[in-house]
Amino acid sequence: MAFLNHSPVEQDETSDIVLRLDRYGDIFSDFDVRPYSKRALSVDFLEEVKRAAHDKDDGKTELILLMPEKQRNEHEELVIKERLAEHFKKHHSLLLNEKHRVKKVGAEMVALGVLCLLAATVALFKNSSQNFLLSFLVVLLEPAAWFLLWEGMDQIVFASRNANAELDFYHKMSGAHDHISFKSY
């Protein structure tokens, strides 16, 4: 299997990803024996596409897969295009949902932290130095409140941002069905 980003095929340098394959199986995991329509994609193939897509514009990214002319099969190519498009759409949706979930959990943590701070403030306002239970409540609520606030903000700002590179890739490729083509070499 040989992956490359340049070829004798005419291409628009800003949006085309051109990869040379020795066989259709190069796209898929060697360990998965199911038909191409259900088969898991190769980690090496996906990593190469990600690397190549990294510098591409967010517009129409064309994925051109070069195959030896004698090995080309239109039916298999249609099945593979469907499988690739399905994979890209599915993972884009999963990552988008995960990013929203992380932000939601972060917002809930921040809200809970604010409630803990309010409860600690109320306990202090009622003169907790005179009441053992209120003093204990303040000691318990203040660190919990700060932890929830900081951890929640970390989830919203940083943890949700960690998914951006992967999400950008799958966003670029999620409309791929019409932008995947096979050509001969």
N, C-alpha and C positions, 0 to 999 in steps of 0.2 A: 504494500500500500504506500503510495506516495502522495503527500499533500503539498501543494504549492500555491502560491498566490500570484503567479505570473504564468502566462502561457502564450502560445502563438495565436490564441483566439482573440479577436477584437473585443476590447472591453473598455468600459468607463471606469477609470481608476478610482473614482470616488465612491462608487456604489456596488461594484461587482466583487464577489468572492468566487474565485475559481480554484477548484480542487481536482487533482487528477487521482483517479481510482484505478486499481488494477482489476477489480471485480466489484459487483454490487455488495457483496458480503463485507467489504471494507467499511461500509457505513454502519454495520450492525455488530453487536457483541458476538464474539466467537463462541461464547458459552450458551447462548440462547439459540435453540434449534427450531423455534416456532417459525411460521411463515413470515415473510417480510411485513405483512400487514399488522402483525402483533409483536414483532421482535423488538427487543430493547436496542437502543442506539449505542454505538461504540463510544466509550468515554474519550478515546483518542480522537475520533471524528468530531465529537461535540467540542472538545477543547480546541481543536484546530479551527473550527468554524468560529468559535468565540474569539480566538486570537485574531483571526482575520477580520471579524466584524467590529472589533474594538475601535478602529479608526474610521469606520465608515459613517456616513451621514445617516441621520435618523429617517430619511425618506425611504424610497424603494431600494432595498438591498436585494440584488439579484444573486442567487446561489447557483453557480454553474458547475456541474459535476461532469468531468471529462472521463469518458470510458473508451476502451479500445473498440473500434468500430465493429469488429467481428463478434464482440460479446454483448452488444446492445440488444435489448428486448423491450419493445414499447410497452407491453403489458406490465412487466416488472417495474418499469420506470414510473408508470402511473400509480402503481401500488406504493412504491417507495415515496413518491411525491406526497401522496395522501398521508402516509405514515409520518413523514417529516413535518408536514403542516400540522397534523394532529398533535405531535410531540411539542412543537413550539407553542401552539395555542394553549395546550393543557398546562405546560410549565409556566407560561406567562400568567395565566389565571391563578395557579397555585401560589406563585410568588407575590402577586398583587394582593391576594387574600391574606397571606402571611404578614405582609407589610401592614395592612390595615389592622390585623389582629394585634400585632405588636404595639401599634400606636394606640389602639383602644385599651389594651392592658396598661400601657403607660399612663394614659389619661385617668383610668380608674385608680391607679396607684397614687397619682398626684391628688385626686379628689379625696381619697381616703387619708392621705397625709394632712391635707388641709383640715379635714374633720377631726383628726387626732390633735392638731394644733389648737383648734377651737375648743375641744374638750379640755385640754391642758390649761388653756387660758381661763376657761370657766372655773376649773378647779383652783387655780391660783387666785382668781378674783374672789372666791369664797373663803380666802385665807386658809390655805392648806397647811400652814405652819401649826395651826391649832387642831388639825384633824389628821390622824395617822392614815386613814383610808384615802383622803384627798392627796396627801403627800406622796403616798405610794402610786396613786394614779398619775400624778405629774411626772414622777420618775419613770414610769412605764410609758407614758404617752409621748413625751418629748423626743426621745431617741427614735421611737417608732415613726413618729411624724416626719422627722428629718430624713430617716432612711427611705420612707415611702416617697417623699417629695423628690429626693435626689435620684433614686432608682427609677421612678416613674419618668422623670425628665430625661434620664439616660436612655430609657426605652424609646421615648418619643423622638429624641434628637439623633442619637447615635446608632442604636440597634436597628431602627427602621431604615437608616441610611446604609447599613451594611448590605442590604439586599439590592441596592440601586444598580450596581454594575451588572449583576445577574439579570435583574429586571429589565434593564436597558437592552441587553442582548436579546432576551425573549420578546421584548416589545418590537425590536427591529425585525425579528424573524417570525413573529406571530401571523403576519399576513403573507407568509411565504409561498403558499400553494401556487399562486399565479406567478411567483418570482423564483421558481426552482426549475432549472432546465438541465437536460442532459445533452452533451455534445460529444462528438467523436474526436479522438486524437489518433 
